Amino acid sequence: MTRLDKVYAGLKKPLLAKCCFLFLVATCLTSQALFSEEPEHLRQSVRALGMGGAFVAVANDEYALFYNPAGLQSVQQTIVEILTAGATTNSNLQDLTEVDTSDTTATFGDLVGQNIYTEINLGAMSITAPGWGYSAFGNLLFNSIINNPTVPYFEIKAYVQYGYVGGVAFDFMDEMLDVGLAIKSITRMGTTKTVHIFDLLDEDFNETLEDDFTEKNIIAYDLGATYHFDQVPNVNARASVVIRNIGEMDFGAAGMIPMTIDLGASAETEIAGMDLLVAMDFVDLTNELTDNVSYMRNLKLGAEVGVFKRSNGHHALSLRMGLNASYYLSAGFSINPPYVPLKIDYATWSEEIGFLAGKIEDKRQSVNVSINF
């Protein structure tokens, strides 16, 4: 009999069960904070993730609708996505498949204090053209933190969401200033819940979990502006500001996406037939000013090199690298072969979670495949 099995047997004693229950309730408050520190999102660009997340002033493709609607004015060719599919997993989920399952206690003990993260994304019939765009998408997210190796319990955040995003952009001042507006309607169903190991033995567990799910539809807006600098020959330099999620997106138990003010700058040029792009973002400016959060966590740096730009606005091959929170290295690439309506994006990156800057690094990998022309 393993130690975990002995715990299950001991829980049959009323006094011990009550003590364990009180202990779990008291300690779960510390793990709740871990979820709240990770920024929530609607949809992430794998291209942006490979660049450390620096994308506010870069946005010139189908993800301008999610990062900065003013970037729609920088879209050069119409991009039609028939179907997109992507996934993100973290290293803990991969490690879970490699641990020794013959020892239940060791299996959970190796992951105590860590989170298990996975996300699946789908998109269908999205159109992005110079000055306007539309996207329909859906995604599923599961994030769980394991606590207490003796009597394991989990802090779970899970949701399914789908929605529609549309936006327009206009230029002013002889095409020096771009201003864009995006409107999004999102429906999310999910929950944030504490689950004890012995809850999983309850035959009514699935029904109980479903009862805890909340469903809510929210309409929110993004407003962005980008200014183009033409003082340096052969360099396309931009500075951007965007107010995202105006009015906030509060889904109750399924999470909240706050309103943020993000700043960005980028410069693009051509060297020896290659397009070189560098970018820097400072995100969530209001949080920095009000909550005194370390500015290092808000800083994102990135670079991209691309060759042979195709008619859909993407390069046949792109290589990327960046720094998320200015100290977590990221890298990625895209393959968009000629005469084939297929694009593959990949990124390896890290998300910072927890209260303190640099305290907890969660290593992740993302891949996205799209059929487009």
N, C-alpha and C positions, 0 to 999 in steps of 0.2 A: 504494500500500500504506500503510495507516494504521500509526501507531506500535504499536498493539496487535497488529496482524497481524505486524509485525516481531518483536515479543516472542514470539509463538507460534513463529515460525520459529527464533528464537534458542534456544528451549527444547529444540530437537532436539539441541543440543550438550550432551553429558553433563555437562561441568563447570559450565556455566551453569545447567543444570536443577537440579543438586545445590545450588548456591548459593542459587537462588531458593527451593527447598524449605526449606532451613535458615532463611532469612529469614522465610518465612511462618510456620513453626512457632514461631519466637522471638517474633514480634509478635502472634500470635493471642491470647496470654495477656492483653493489654491490653483486647481487645474482649470477652472473656468476662465481665469485671466489669460491663460495661454491662447485660447481661441480668440479672445477679444483683441489680442495684440496683432494678429495676422490680418492684413488688409483684405477686404472682400472685393469681389469683382463680378462683372457680368460675363465678360469674355476676354481672354488674354491672347495677344499676338505672340506666336512662337518666335517670329522674327524679332519682336521687341524683347522677349525674354533672353535671347541670345546676346542682345546688346545691353544687358544689365537693366532693362526696363526703360532706358532712355528713348522715348518715342513721341513726346508731346509735340516737338517741332519737326520731327521726322515724318510723321503720319502723312503718307501720300499714296496709300493703297486702300484696300477694303476695310482695314481696321481703323481708318480715320473716324468712322462712325462711333468707335468705342474709346478713342483716345483724345481726339481733337477734331471736331467737325469742320474747322477752318481748313484743315488739310485736304478736304474734298476739292478745293480750288487748285491744289497742287497735283491732283490726279491727271495724268497725261493721256491715258487711253482708257476706253471703257473696259471694265473687268466684269465678266459674267461668271459666277461660280454656280455650277450645277449642283454640286454636292461637296461638302467638306466633312472630314471626320478626324478627330484628334484625341489624344489621351495624355495625361500627366500622372506620373507616379513618383513617390519618394523612395529613398534608399532603404528606409525601414520596412516598407512593404516588400521590397526585394529580399531583404535579409530574413523576413518572416518565412520565406519558402526554403531557407537554408538551415534554420535552427533544428536542433534535435527534438523532434516531436515525441520521442519516447519519454522524455522528462518534462511534464507539463509545467512544473514550477520553474525550471530553467528557461523554458520557452518564453514565459511571460516575464521572468526576471531580466532577461537580456533587453527587453523593450520597455521596462518601467521608466516613466518620465519622458518617453519618446512618443511621437505621433505617427500614425499610419494614414497616408493621404493618397487619394486617387480621384481623378476627375476625367470624365468623358464628355467630349463636345461634338455636336452635330450642327451643320448648317445646310440650308437648301435654298436655291434660287435667290442668290444675292446679286445685286447689280451695283457697281460703283462706276460712276462716270464723272468727267470734269464738272464740278459744281454741284453734284447731287449723288445720293446713294440710298440704298435700301437693303436691309438684311433681315432674314428670318433665321432663328437659331434656337437651340436647346442644349442644355447640359445637365449632367448629374455629378454631384460632389459627395464624397464620403471622407470624413476626417475623424480619427479616433485617437484619444490619448489613454494609455494604459497606466494605471496607478496601483501601488501596493502589490508586491509579488506574492505575498502570503495568501491574501484573499483578494484577487484581482477585481478591479472594477474599471469601467471605461467611461470617459467623457466623449460622447458621440455628437457630431454635427453632420447631418445628412439632408440633402435637398435635391429636388428635381425642379428645374425652371425652364421656361421657354418664353420667347418674346419676339417683338418686332422693333426694329430701329430704322428710322428714316431721317435724312438730313439734307440740308442745302447750304451752299456757301456762295458768297459774292465778293468781288474785288472792288476796291476803292483806291483813290489817290494814284491813278495810272498804274494799277495792278501792283502797287507796293503793299497794300494792306488787304488781307483776306479776313472775312468775318463769316463764321458758320454757326448754324443752330441744328441740333439733333434732338429728336423726340423719340422716347422709347417707352413701350408698354410691355411690362414684364409680369409674368405670373410665376410665383414660386410656391412650392409645397415642400415642407420639411420640418425638422425639429432639432433642438439641441437638448440632449438628454443624458442623465447618468444611468448606466446599466451595470448592475452587479453581476458577478459570475454566476450566482445561483438564480438570477432572473432568467438566464438562458435555458434553465431546466424547466421553467414553467411552460406548460403546454399552451397557455394563452398569451405567451410573450408576443407573438406576431400581431395579434389583435390589439394588445395594449400599445405596442409601438405605433401602429396605424392610428389609434385614437389620439396619440400625442402630436400627430402631424397637423400643422396649420397651413392653410392655403390663402394667398392674398395676391391681388393684382395691384400694381402701382404704375403710374405714369410719371416720368421725370424728364428733365431737360438738361442738355449740355450746351454751353455757349463758349465759343472759342474765337481767338483772334491770332493772326500771324502777320508779322511785319517782315518784308524782304529788304535786305541790304544789298546795294549794287555798287558800293564804293570800291570793292576789290575785284579786278577783272578775273573772269573765269572761275569765280567762286560764288556759289549760291548759298548765302548765309541767311538764316531765319531766326527770329525770336518769337516765342509764342506764349500765350497765357490761355488757360481754359478753366472754366468753372464747371465741374462735373457733378451730376446727380443733384441738380438744383431742387431743393425741397426735401432731400434725403429719400432713401428707399428703405423703409422700415418694414421688414417682413415678420416681425414678432419673433416667435421661437425659431424661425428659419433663418434668422440673421438680419443684419442691417448694413447697407452700403451708404456711408455718410457723404455729405456734400464736401468736396475738396476744391481747392484752388491750386492748380499745378502750373509751374513755369518750365519753359524749355528753350534750348538754343541748339542750333545745328549748322554745320557748314558742309557743302558738297562740292567736289571738284573732280576733274579727270586727269589721271596721270598714266602715261604710257598705255592708253587704251583701256584702263581700268577706272571705274567710278569709285571714288573714295568718299566715305561719309563718316563724320564724327558728330557726337551729340552729347548733351548734358541736360539732365532734368533735376528740378527741385520740386518734389511732389508734396501735396498736403500742407500748403503754406499756413493755413489757418490753425492746424493742429500744432505746428511748430511754435506759433505765437502764443497760443492759449495754454497748452499743456506742458510747455517747456521740455519737449522731447528732444533728445540729442539730434542735431541737424544732420549728423553723419548718416542716420537711418533714412533720411529723406532724399539723399543725393544719389543720383544714378548717372553712370558714364558708359558710353558705348561707341563702337566703331564698326564699320562694314565696308567690305571690298566686294564689288560685283563686276562681272564681265558679261558682255553680249546681252544688252537689254532687249527683251522680246516685245512683241506687239501688245502683250497684256500688261506692260509696265514693269514686269519683274525680270531680273537677270537670269540667264541660263544657269549661272553658278554664283552663289554669294557665300562669303565667309564672314563670321562675326565674332566679336569678343566684347566683354564689358565688365563693369563692376557694379553690383547691386549693393546699395547702402555703402558704397565706396570701398568696401573691403571683401565682398564675396564675388569671386571670379565666375564669370559665365562665358559660354562659347556656343556657337551654333553654325548651321549652314542651311542653304536652300538649293535644291536641284529642280530646275524648270526646263527640261530638254526641249530643243526646237522640234516643231511639227508634232508634238505630243501634248494633249490638253491635260497635263498632270504636273502638279507641283508638290514637292515634299519638303517640309520644314522640320528641323530638329534643333533642340537646345538643351544644354545641361546647365543648370543654374541652382541658386540657393535662395530660399525665403528665410527671412529672419522672423522668429516668433519669440514671445516672452517679453518681459518688462524692460530688461537692460540691453543697451546697444551691444551687439557682438556676443550676447549670452548664449543663444540657442540658434544654431544653423541647421536648417532642414534642406538637405540636398535632394534635388528633383531633376527629372528628365521629362521633356515634352516632345511630342511628335505630332505633326498635322499633315494630312494628305488631302489635296483638293483637286477636283476636276473643274477646270476653268478654261476660258478662252477670251 
